[in-house]
Amino acid sequence: MPRACVIVLDGVGAGALPDAAEFGDEGSDTLGNVARAVGGLDLPAMEALGLGNVAPLEGVAQMSGAPAVAGRLLERSKGKDTTLGHWEMMGIVTPQALPTYPHGFPHDVIDPFMHATARGVLGNRPASGTEIIQELGEEHQETGKWIVYTSADSVFQIAAHEETIPLEELYAACRTARGLLTGEHAVGRVIARPFEGEPGAYRRTPNRHDFSLEPKRPNYLSLVREAGAEVHGVGKIPDIFAHLDMDHEHPTKSNVEGITVTEQLLRDIDAGFVFTNLVETDMLWGHRNDPENFHRCLQDFDRRLPDLLEALREGDLLVITSDHGIDPTTLSTDHSREYGLLLAYVHGKNAAGHIHEGEFGDVGATVNGWLGGKAGPRRLSGTPILEP
């Protein structure tokens, strides 16, 4: 039976898109700039697949006979966030940007939220999540008010100390906000950002939870399921797709756990689609402008990649890709408008160094075709990467 696995390395962009300047991201190049910042990437397993064929990268050799199809994927949706990137992979193009709030949320959003949750609000402005909890965490604990903030992305983020406000109350507040944020204020995600610790040393916990808009259907996930394949969502994939078209959900609290779950699924299931997001490159290191640890996080994945490859069976499809950039070498701590990287490998076949320059949607189109799904929800200008 056919099997497919897509692993999204969150935020690992492969160079600025042609319209990056419109988003303030001219010159962003997550992979390339991280490579330069650390004196060359040390990712031997990804290099052996063909990483050097994605783009010229310091420390990574190009391979004329690489076993994986390599290249870069263009995003057609008007954004640079996790939701739009993943949605477009599954054939959902968003031609109009989702709302953002560079000056904070207006009263007709914040006032109903405070009334419905019976708590006040601190912050209400764009901010780095790690910085705003240090700045406002003590006042939050003294007053019980939510810390609400946003970013350059279409997000409504709510931070709360786990000993001040119980997790379930934080999640309930996020569900309330999700219900309020409709129409012109339909942000892509409401995100619970719990934290712990003492003043001056607050730190986020792994109990983040995302509440996304519902994606349009049909999409490649729904088509894959219509063809009889089961979908396994690993990490925050179920959140991103509002828990739609997921047969099995596997929430995780770290990249290590996400990789382990993915490997175990590849060893256990006999058919279907494993869709995994590994978030730490983005969440822990990209937003903190830390290229050294960003590289170490990629190395952690690279060390486990041979285990994932060993778990594949003859004819399995494995796609490694990314949803946007988050260049940790620039002044910005936000996502960057970049190409997605592409490494597509079929166990038992050799791509002989083939290069594919296409679109995000080619990922889902390929998985859909691999698993016997019907024609996709929209015509793509790119072509599927591989044929089953």
C-alpha positions in Angstrom: 0.0 0.0 0.0 1.3 3.5 -0.7 2.6 5.7 2.1 3.7 9.3 2.2 5.4 11.5 4.8 5.8 15.2 4.8 8.1 16.8 7.4 7.9 20.6 7.7 11.0 22.3 9.2 9.2 25.3 10.5 10.7 28.6 9.4 13.6 27.1 7.4 13.3 29.4 4.4 15.5 29.1 1.3 16.0 32.6 0.2 13.9 35.8 -0.3 10.9 35.5 -2.7 10.7 38.1 -5.5 8.1 40.2 -3.6 10.0 40.0 -0.3 10.6 43.8 -0.3 6.9 44.3 -0.1 6.9 42.5 3.2 10.1 44.3 4.5 12.1 41.1 4.0 14.5 42.0 1.2 17.8 40.1 1.7 16.3 37.5 4.0 17.8 34.0 3.5 17.3 31.8 6.5 19.4 28.8 5.3 22.0 30.8 3.5 22.5 33.4 6.2 22.6 30.8 9.0 25.2 29.0 7.0 27.3 32.1 6.8 26.8 33.0 10.4 28.0 29.7 11.7 30.9 29.2 9.3 29.1 26.6 7.2 26.3 24.1 7.8 27.2 20.7 9.2 24.2 18.6 8.1 25.7 15.4 6.6 22.5 13.4 6.3 20.6 16.2 4.5 23.6 16.9 2.4 23.7 13.2 1.3 20.1 13.6 0.2 20.8 16.6 -1.9 20.5 19.7 0.4 23.3 21.4 -1.5 21.1 21.3 -4.7 18.4 23.4 -3.0 20.6 26.5 -3.2 24.3 27.3 -2.8 25.0 26.9 0.9 28.3 27.4 2.7 29.5 24.0 4.1 27.2 21.9 1.9 28.4 20.3 -1.3 26.2 20.2 -4.4 25.7 16.7 -5.8 25.1 15.9 -9.4 23.6 12.5 -8.6 21.7 13.2 -5.4 19.1 10.6 -4.5 16.4 13.2 -3.7 14.6 15.8 -5.9 15.8 19.2 -4.6 14.7 22.7 -5.2 12.8 25.7 -3.9 9.0 26.3 -3.7 7.3 29.7 -4.3 4.4 30.8 -2.1 1.4 32.3 -3.9 -0.5 33.2 -0.8 -0.1 36.8 0.4 1.5 36.1 3.7 4.5 34.6 5.5 3.1 32.7 8.4 2.6 29.1 9.4 -1.1 28.8 8.6 -0.9 30.1 5.1 2.3 28.1 4.3 0.8 24.8 5.4 -2.5 25.5 3.9 -1.0 26.3 0.5 1.0 23.0 0.7 -2.4 21.3 0.8 -3.7 23.3 -2.2 -5.4 26.3 -0.4 -4.1 29.5 -1.8 -5.0 32.7 0.1 -4.8 35.6 -2.4 -5.7 38.3 0.2 -3.6 38.8 3.2 -5.1 37.9 6.6 -5.5 40.9 9.0 -2.5 42.1 11.0 -2.4 44.7 13.8 0.8 46.8 13.8 -0.8 49.1 16.4 -2.5 46.5 18.5 -6.1 45.3 18.5 -9.0 47.8 18.4 -11.5 48.3 21.2 -14.2 46.4 19.3 -11.9 43.3 19.6 -10.3 43.8 23.1 -13.4 45.1 25.0 -15.6 42.0 24.1 -12.7 39.7 24.9 -12.2 41.3 28.3 -15.9 41.2 29.1 -16.3 37.5 28.0 -13.3 36.3 30.0 -13.8 38.6 33.0 -10.1 39.6 33.0 -8.3 42.7 31.9 -5.6 42.9 29.3 -1.9 44.0 29.4 0.2 44.8 26.3 -2.0 44.7 23.3 0.8 45.5 20.8 3.2 43.7 18.5 6.0 42.2 20.6 8.5 39.4 20.9 6.8 36.7 23.0 9.9 36.1 25.1 10.4 39.8 25.8 6.9 40.7 26.7 6.5 38.0 29.3 9.7 39.4 31.0 8.3 42.9 30.8 4.8 42.3 31.9 4.9 38.9 33.6 5.1 40.3 37.2 2.2 42.7 36.7 0.2 39.9 35.1 0.8 37.7 38.2 -0.2 40.6 40.5 -3.3 41.6 38.6 -4.5 38.4 36.9 -4.8 40.2 33.6 -4.0 38.5 30.3 -0.9 39.4 28.3 -2.2 40.0 24.8 0.2 40.6 21.9 0.6 40.1 18.2 3.4 40.2 15.6 3.8 40.9 11.9 1.8 37.7 11.3 -2.0 37.4 11.6 -2.1 36.2 15.2 -3.8 37.0 18.5 -1.5 35.7 21.2 -2.5 35.3 24.9 0.2 34.7 27.5 -0.5 33.6 31.0 1.6 32.1 33.9 0.5 28.5 34.6 0.4 29.2 38.3 -1.6 32.3 38.0 -4.2 31.2 35.4 -4.9 27.5 34.9 -4.1 26.1 31.5 -7.7 25.1 30.8 -8.8 28.7 31.5 -6.2 30.0 29.1 -7.3 27.6 26.4 -11.0 28.6 27.1 -10.0 32.2 26.6 -8.4 31.4 23.3 -11.5 29.6 22.2 -13.5 32.7 23.2 -11.1 34.9 21.2 -11.4 32.6 18.2 -15.1 33.0 18.3 -14.9 36.8 18.4 -12.2 37.1 15.7 -14.4 36.8 12.6 -15.2 38.8 9.5 -12.7 41.7 9.1 -10.9 40.5 12.2 -10.5 36.8 11.2 -6.9 36.4 12.2 -5.1 33.2 11.0 -4.4 31.9 14.5 -5.2 32.5 18.2 -2.3 31.1 20.2 -2.1 30.2 23.8 1.4 31.1 25.2 1.7 29.7 28.7 4.8 30.4 30.7 6.3 29.7 34.1 9.1 30.9 36.4 9.9 33.9 38.5 10.2 37.6 37.7 13.3 38.2 35.6 13.5 34.5 34.6 10.2 33.7 33.0 10.2 31.0 30.4 7.6 29.5 28.0 6.3 26.0 28.7 5.7 23.4 26.0 1.9 23.7 26.5 1.3 26.1 23.6 -1.9 25.5 21.7 -3.0 27.1 18.4 -6.6 27.8 17.4 -6.7 28.3 13.6 -9.3 29.4 11.1 -11.0 26.5 9.3 -9.3 25.8 6.0 -11.3 25.7 2.8 -12.3 22.3 1.4 -11.8 20.4 -0.8 -8.0 20.4 -0.3 -5.4 17.8 -0.7 -6.0 16.4 2.9 -9.7 15.9 2.2 -8.9 14.4 -1.2 -6.4 12.0 0.2 -9.0 10.8 2.8 -11.6 10.5 0.1 -9.2 8.1 -1.7 -9.2 5.9 1.5 -5.9 7.0 3.0 -5.8 7.9 6.7 -4.0 11.1 7.8 -1.8 11.3 10.8 -1.1 14.8 12.0 2.0 15.1 14.2 2.9 18.1 16.3 0.8 21.3 15.6 -0.5 20.0 12.2 -4.0 19.3 13.6 -4.1 22.8 15.2 -3.1 24.4 11.9 -5.9 22.7 10.0 -8.5 23.3 12.8 -8.6 19.5 13.5 -10.3 18.9 10.2 -9.4 15.9 7.9 -7.3 14.3 10.7 -7.9 10.6 11.3 -5.2 10.5 14.1 -3.7 13.4 16.1 -0.3 13.1 17.7 0.4 16.3 19.7 4.1 16.7 20.7 6.0 19.0 23.0 9.4 19.0 21.3 11.1 18.2 18.0 12.7 15.2 19.6 9.2 13.8 20.4 7.9 14.8 16.9 10.7 12.9 15.2 10.3 9.9 17.4 6.5 9.8 16.8 7.1 10.1 13.0 9.6 7.3 13.0 7.3 5.0 15.0 4.4 5.7 12.6 6.6 4.9 9.6 7.5 1.6 11.3 4.0 0.7 12.3 1.4 1.9 9.7 0.9 0.0 6.5 -0.7 2.8 4.5 -1.6 6.5 4.7 -0.1 10.0 5.1 2.1 11.2 8.0 2.2 15.0 8.1 4.7 16.4 10.7 5.6 19.9 11.8 8.9 20.4 13.7 8.5 23.8 15.3 11.6 24.5 17.3 13.7 26.1 14.6 11.0 28.8 14.5 9.6 28.9 18.0 12.8 28.6 20.0 15.6 30.0 17.9 14.3 32.0 14.9 12.2 34.4 16.9 15.2 34.9 19.2 17.6 35.7 16.4 19.9 32.9 17.5 21.6 31.4 14.4 23.9 29.1 16.4 21.2 27.3 18.1 19.1 27.4 15.0 21.9 25.4 13.3 22.1 23.1 16.3 18.4 22.4 16.0 18.8 21.5 12.4 21.7 19.2 13.4 19.4 17.5 15.9 17.0 16.7 13.0 19.9 15.7 10.8 21.2 13.2 13.3 17.8 11.5 13.4 17.2 11.6 9.6 19.0 8.3 9.0 16.5 6.6 11.5 13.6 8.1 9.5 15.1 6.9 6.2 15.7 3.4 7.7 12.0 3.3 8.7 10.8 3.8 5.1 9.7 0.9 2.9 10.0 0.3 -0.8 8.1 3.0 -2.7 7.5 5.3 0.3 7.5 9.1 -0.4 9.3 11.4 2.0 9.2 15.2 1.5 11.2 17.6 3.7 10.1 21.2 3.2 9.4 24.5 5.0 6.5 26.9 5.4 8.2 30.3 5.5 11.4 31.9 6.6 12.5 33.3 9.9 16.0 34.6 9.2 17.7 34.8 12.7 20.5 37.0 11.3 18.3 40.1 10.5 17.2 42.7 12.9 13.6 41.5 12.7 12.3 38.8 15.0 9.4 38.0 12.8 8.8 35.6 9.9 10.4 36.4 6.6 8.9 36.1 3.1 11.0 33.2 1.6 11.0 30.2 -0.7 10.3 26.9 0.9 13.0 24.3 0.7 12.4 21.0 -1.0 13.9 17.5 -0.6 11.7 14.8 -2.0 12.9 11.2 -1.8 11.3 7.9 -2.8 12.8 4.8 -1.1 14.1 2.5 -3.8 14.5 5.2 -6.4 17.3 7.6 -7.2 16.4 11.1 -8.4 19.8 11.5 -10.0 20.1 15.1 -8.9 16.8 16.3 -10.4 15.9 19.9 -9.6 12.3 21.0 -9.1 11.4 24.7 -9.0 7.7 24.9 -8.3 5.1 26.1 -5.7 4.1 25.1 -2.2 1.1 23.4 -3.5 3.2 20.9 -5.4 3.8 19.1 -2.1 0.2 18.3 -1.6 -0.4 17.6 -5.3 2.4 15.0 -5.1 1.1 13.4 -1.9 -2.4 13.3 -3.3 -1.3 11.7 -6.5 0.9 9.2 -4.6 -2.0 8.1 -2.5 -4.5 7.8 -5.4 -6.5 11.0 -4.8 -8.6 12.7 -7.4 -7.5 15.9 -9.2 -6.6 18.8 -6.8 -8.8 21.7 -5.8 -7.1 24.2 -8.1 -4.8 24.1 -11.1 -1.2 24.7 -10.2 1.3 26.3 -12.5 3.9 24.0 -11.1 3.8 20.3 -11.7 3.9 17.4 -9.2 7.4 16.7 -8.1 7.3 12.9 -8.7 5.0 10.4 -10.2 4.0 7.2 -8.3 
